Amino acid sequence: MAIGTIIQAPTPEQRQQIMPKEVPATLTLYLDGKIEQFWLRENAVGVIFLMNVESLEQAKAAVDALPLTVAGLMTFELMPVGPLAPLGILIQGQ
């Protein structure tokens, strides 16, 4: 899971320069299967990506290459997630 936060709002000039690159870069990660789902954060300005990568390093490399991150306007908190393994206890008796 990659939780992105806009740390500095882009100026109108930055928005014109960066956003035409940000959207295709994000969609490329989606089409490459690195982002499975994405949401807009409601409690902060930013995004949440459910990522399908082999490691946190791969996730970091992917989000660090996004234009808003490169410009220093967005940061990401990365969080490894996986199956809810304790649920296996509920089906062991079958």
Disulfide bonds with the S-S distance in Angstrom:
none
